[in-house]
Amino acid sequence: MSPSPSVLKLLCDENVPMKVNGLLEKKGFDVKRISSGVSDEKVSELSMSESRVLITFDRHFANTLLYHPEKYPGIIFVRISPPLIKATFDALLNL
């Protein structure tokens, strides 16, 4: 069953725990995961081409000089310490 067009499309960077992916999918989000070793350039291209909001722990994606906000459907830079699964998941749902 494919997600409805109104479902938020997310792109989880390789550093987002797999369990967070699964929890987001269970909540009905259309989630795609980046494979390990994919370049940041490819990650940003995929986010733009598929209109997916990027979720990442990589600080450099928060640099608006490198990743201009108007070019992307969204970039969520997660900064939760320690990055516990429940805390990360709850924060994303509240967002």
Secondary structure, DSSP 4 states (H G I P E B T S, - for coil): -PPPTTSPEEEE-TTS-HHHHHHHHHTT-EEEEPPTT--HHHHHHHHHHTT-EEEE--GGGG-TTTS-GGGSS-EEE---SS--HHHHHHHHHH-
